[in-house]
Each structure stands twice: as C-alpha cells, then as structure tokens.
Amino acid sequence: MLQREEIIALLEKVNKTSVKKLLRYLDSSGFFYRPSSANRHHNFPGGLAEHSLGVFRIVEEWNNMNPNVRRNSELYNFILVGKQVFCDIFTEKMDYDDMVIACICHDLCKAKHYYFEGRTIKKHHSDNLGNRHASLSVERLEQNGIKGEKCEELLLAVLEHMHLFSKPRDSNRDRQNKIKGKASMLAIAVWAADKLDASKHPAGTRHRQF
C-alpha cells in the first residue's frame, strides 16, 4: 500500500498532461499488486510497483547528480560504460514529468499479463508479450491519455527501454529515432536503470512474502 501511495503522489504532481485516466487504469489493472515477471526479477506480489519505483529512484538520483558524480556512479559503471551514446550523459537534465511517467509506466503492459493462482504466477498467453512488451506499454499509455507531441519523448523512452542498444527493435518509431542519433537522456537512463534495478532483485528473493 505504501508503494501505491508513493506512486499516486508522484503522478498527481505531473503538470504536463492529465493523468486522471492513467491513475484509474493503474488501480483497475491491478498494477500495484502484480509481479514484474513469472520467473525472473521481482516475481512476487507487488513486484511490478516495487520495480517501477526502483527505476524511478535510480533515474531521479542520476538526474540530480553533478557530472563528476555521474562519471563515478553505479549506474554508469554497471551499465553505461563503453556504450556509444548521442547526448551528453554527464550533464544533460531530464524533464521531471516525463521522468515520472516513463519510469513508473515502462512496464505498464505487465499489469494485466501476470496473475496468481494460489502461489503460482501465471501468464495470459494471449497477450504475446515477447519483444512487443515495450510497444504494448506505449499503447496502454496512449489509451489512457498519455499521448501527443508533448508526450513523445517519454513514450520513446518507454518504447526503447528493452532494446536501446541491441536488436530486435520494437517498432519503426524507435528505429527512426536511433537512425537520427537522437536517443534521449531519458531513454538512456530508463534503459540503464531498468537493468540495474532488475539485477538487484533476482527471481525468488522476495518470494517469502507468500
């Protein structure tokens, strides 16, 4: 419940776009009580919300760091060192509203994908997540009012969080963005924070919550 309250408080402060419909979807979809995976990271009740908050906290901390601290940070040394990027990852700041929505909702499609039967995590196989899970999260965001030109950067960050530095790509939109060499600081930070937070919560580490 504390995770729910924290996420709602973060989203209610967003000024860029209305989040009322999105907030209703988070509750109706079971977002706050679902696992983040069946047999990988955060595979326990509430794991999806915990992972989403974990990604946000890492990205927020990065956004507040000065350049020298970023160069010596865990995020950089664990994930970003050696990566070819197209923006100044040591100085660039991110839009706070974009950062909140992209981090909290990067795995939004998982809210209705995983469910429990007793202590067993099941999947709705009809969803066919696979490599589409990032694009499905974008679809859910757009269906719930997060759309339009002012939301484009955060939608791209969600779209790219799986395969920013690798293939297969998720859609023509992020392929075109990468070709232009404009992967944003937000996209890079969400991609890296997702990997870092997942690495700290391997499968089974909180299963005792059952």
Buried (B, 14 or more C-beta within 10 A) or exposed (E): EEBBEBBBEBBEEBEBBEBEEBBEBBEEBBBBBBBBBEEBBBBBBBBBBBBBBBBBBBBBBBBEBEEEEBEEBEBBEEBBEEEEBBBEBBEBEBBBBBBBBBBBBBBBBBBBBBBBEEEEBEBEEEBEBEBBBBBBBBBBBEEBBBBEEEBBBBBBBBBBBBBBBEEEBBBEBBBEBBEEEEBBBBBBBBBBBBBBBBEEBEBEEBBEEE
